[in-house]
């Protein structure tokens, strides 16, 4: 596949390549926030307070559902009065019991690992909140256990429904008094997502479109994505996953300062070296730093620049932590889709993942 940046400003070519409709789904993020907020409120998530605050919250999910747990932990921050843990498997930690809250999250409601974790939570007597598709096996577990259930109105692949999965968890955290989760928070986040979607819209040309510009910077490179805080590290993780699935593209992610103790060594390796006399461009590292407005890791950036490694900086925008995280995630979602389309690849199908699931189910 060859990178052809001119594809990004040709509306006909974009439409032909985006057969699965990933760009419209990315643009629906604001609607997801509003719908999920309403559905969580109508589902009675506030009833979680009846048994008092849990000892711990465990979010069980895979892929985007697991990332929803990371969003919950990042937004609650270090000041949360209880641990918030994401489990990316079918097994709960051994200490989970009747005083804990398990949030089982799956867009399809059929993820095998999440079904196993939800079943185990019921067996151990833990409180259970289920966020999944209606009339799914996961909802059946919630119904049988008389647990709270919030429906997910899925559009497109599961990874495209991140906000439909994450917002109910934040509403639950608000009801438990461990995070700000009022109407203004979600409406402000929805407006921030709408603004980013407008700036990244397909009809906006590359030189003013931040999503297309980032895709052009990432093309023909090996992206190394570093967040400068727990909040921006979640966005870095999300971008890596979206590059993997949407663009079928490799990416490495990490969090500063930890990345400075291991991943930094890549700057001295073969992929960081450029041959300015080569006939064709070689794929080399590109460092992408996702940061808060007042957080710029000067020394790390200087070291990359001293070695000739190109650097992109993405700055979170917004007032609240959720708004700032949302803007970074939306920008990355667009960039990953545009990167795929610039290579002439449909962002939606994930053939190898589908094949693996089919093999494991046999």
N, C-alpha and C positions, 0 to 999 in steps of 0.2 A: 504494500500500500504506500502511496506517495502523498505527502502533505501538500495540499493545494489551497492556500489561504484565500484565493479568489472565490472559492465555493461559498465562503461565509457571507458574502454580500450579494450573492445571486439567489434571489428568492425561489426561483424555479428549482435550482439544484438542492437548496435546503429542504424544500418540501418533498422532493423525490427521494432524498436520502433518509429523511426522518419519517420513515414509513410507520413506525410505532407511535408517533406523536409524542415524543419525549419533551420537546420544547413547550407545547401547550400544557403538559402536566407540570413542568417546572414552574410555569407561570401561575399555576393554581395554588401556590403555597399559601397566599393570604387567605383564600377561601377555605383552605384546609384548617387554618388556625381558628377562624370564626366558627366553622361548622363543628369542629371538635370541642371547642369551648362550650358551645350550646349543648351538644350531645352529652358531654360529661356532667354538666349542671343538671340536665333533665334526667340523667340516669341516677341522680341522688348520691353522687360521690361524697357529698358532705356527711353522709351517714357514717363514714369511716370514723368520725369523732366519737361515736357512741361508746366504743370500748377504750377510749383514751388514746394517747399517743403510743405507737408501737415502740418496742425496743430498737428495732432496725427495719429498714426497708430493703428488700431484695427484688431487683427487677430481672425477670427471666425472659430472655429473647435472643434472637439471632439476627445478624445483619442490621438493617435499619431499626428493628425493634430493640436490639441491644443498645444501639446508639441513642435511642430515646431515653434509656436509663442513664447513659453518660450525660445527656443534656440535663436531666433532672438533678444529678449530683453537681454538675458545674454551676447551674443556676442557683441552687441552694447554697453552694459555696462552703468554705471552711467553717462558717458560723453555724452550720446545721447542728441541731442538738442531738442528732442520732446518725449512725452510719448509714450510707446509701451505697449499695453494692450491686453491680451488674453481673449476672451469671450468664455466660455464653456456652451453655451446655445443658444436658438434661438432668444434671445432678445439683441439688441444693447443698450449700455448706452444712456440715454436720450439726452446727449449733442452732440452725433455724428451727423454731418451735412455736408454741401457742402464743407467745407474746410478740411475734414478729408479723410484718405485713409483706406478703409476696405479691408483686405485680406481674402477671403473666401477659406478655404482649406479643401479638402476632397479627400481621395484616390479613393473612389468609385464614387464621384460626386452625391451621392444619400442620404447623411446624412441629415435627416429631419431638425435638428436644424441649420445646416449650410445653407441649402436652405432657411430657414426662415430668417436668418440673412442677406444673400445676397440680398434677395428680399427687405428687409427693408432698406438696404444700398442704393439700387437703388431708392426707393421711396423718401428717404431723400436727394437725390442728391449728395451723397458721391462718391468719386472716388472708383473704384472697380478693384481689381486684383483677378482673380480666378485661383486656382491651383487644378486641379482635372483630373479625367479620361476623355478622349475624348468621344464625343457623349453621354454625361451624362446630366441629368437635370441641373446640376450646370453650365456646359458649355453653355447650352441653355440660361440661365439667362445672362451669360456674353455676348453672341452673341446678344441678344435682346437689351442689354444696351450699346453695342459697347465698352465693357470693355476688358482689356487685359486678355488673357487666356494662361496659361502654362500647357501643357499636363503632366500627371503623367503616367509613364510606370510601372504599378504595377506588382509586382511578389509576389505571396503568399498573406497572410492576410494583411490588411491595416497597422497594427502595424509594419510590417516588412519593410515598405516603408518610414521610417522616413526621410531619407536623400533626397528622391525624393520630399518630401513635404517641407522640411526646406530650401534646397539650393535655390530654386527660390525666397524665401523671403529675403535671404541674398543678392542675386544678385540685387533685387529691392532696398534694403537698400544701397547697394553700389552705385547704380545709383543716389540715392537721397543724397549721400554724408554723410551718417550717420554711415557708417561702412566700414572697409576695405573689399573689395570683388573683388580682381583682380584674374587673372588666377593662379598666384603662390599660392594664399591662398587655392584655391580648389584643385589644384594638390598636394600641401603639405598635405592637409587633406586626400586626397585619398591614398597617399602613407602611411600615418600613420595608416589608417584603414587596408590597405593591410598587414602591418607589424603585427598588432594585430591579424588579421585573420590567419596569418601564425603561430603565436605562439599558437593560440587556436584551431588549426585544429584538426579534430577528430583523426587523426593518431598520434598525439603528446600525449605521455603518461602523466598520471595525475601528476606525481611528477615534471614535467617541464612545464605543460600546465596551464597558469594562469586562464583560464576559468573553467577547470575541478577542479582545486584546490579551487577556490572560491565556486563552487557548493558543494564540499565536506565540506567546512566550514559552509555553510548555512544549510546543511541537518540536519533534526531533531532539528531545532532551530526556534525561532521567530525572524526574522531579523528586526533590528532597524537601518535604513539607514540615516546617517546624512552627509550633505554636509557642508563644511566649508566656502562656499562663494556662491553668487548667481549662479555662473557658475557650481560649483560642486553639488549644490542643484538640478539643472536640471537633472544631471546624477543620483542623488539619487532618484528623482521622477520617472525617466524612469526605473530604476532598479526595483522599487516597482511595477510599472505597468507590467513590463515583468515577474516578479515573479508571479503576480496575474494571468496573462493570459497564459503564456507559461507553468509555473510549477503548476498552480492552487494552489498557495501557498500564505499565508498571509504575509504581510510586512507593516512596518510603516516607513514613511520617514519624514525628517524635515531638517531645516537649522540652523546651529550654527551662531549667539548666541541664536536665539529664542528658539531652542530646549532645551537649558539650563534653560529656564524659565518655562517649562512645562513637556516635555517628559522625562527629566532627572529623574523625580520622579519614573519612572518605575524601576529604579535600586534598589529601596527599596521595590518592590512589590513581590508577590508570584512567578512570572515567572522568577525572577532574582535569586531565591534561589535554590541551588543544594543540593541534598541528596547524599552524596558520598557513603552511605551504601545501596542505593536502588538496587534492583535486576536488574532492567532495566533502561536504560537511560531515563530521562525525557526531554521534550521539554522546553528549557529555552531561555532567550533572548541571542542574539548575536548582539553586536554593530558593525556596519560597517561604518567606517569613510571614506568618499570620499574627498580628499583634494588636494590642490596644493602642489608642492614640498616644498615650504618654509612655509607652514601653518599647524602647528601641535598643536591641542588643548590639551596641556599637562595636564591641571588640570582635564578636563573631562575624558580623557583617564585614568588618575591615579585613579579617583573615580570609574570608571567601574572595573578596575583591582583590586582595594581594595575590591570590593564586589564579586569578583570571576566571573564577567561577561566576557566572552571571547570577544576579540576585533580583528577585521580585519581592516587593513588600505589599501586603494586603492589610489595610487598617480597618478595624471594626468600626462601624458607625452606629450611633443610637445612644439613647439615654440610659436605658436599663440593660442589665446583663443579657436578658433574653433578646432584646432588639439587636444588640451588638453581635451576638452569636448568630442570629437569624440572617443578618445581612451578609456575613461571611459565608454561611452555608449556601445561601441563594446564589451568591456570586460564583462559588465553586461548582454548584449544580449546573449553572449555565455554561461555565467554562468547559466542564467535562463533556457536555453534550456537543458544544461547538467543536471541541477537539475531535470527537468522533466524526462529526459531519465534515470537517475539513479533510479527513482521510477517506471520505466517501463511505463511512460505516454507519449503519443504523444503530443508534445508542440503545434501543430497547431490548433486543434479544440478548440472552446470555446462554448460548447454546451449550457450552461446556458444563455450566452449573446445572442446567436442565438434564443433561446426559448423566451427570453424576448422581443426581437425585433418583433418576430412573433406575440406574444400576443398583443403588442401595436399597431400593424398594422391592427388588426381585427376590 
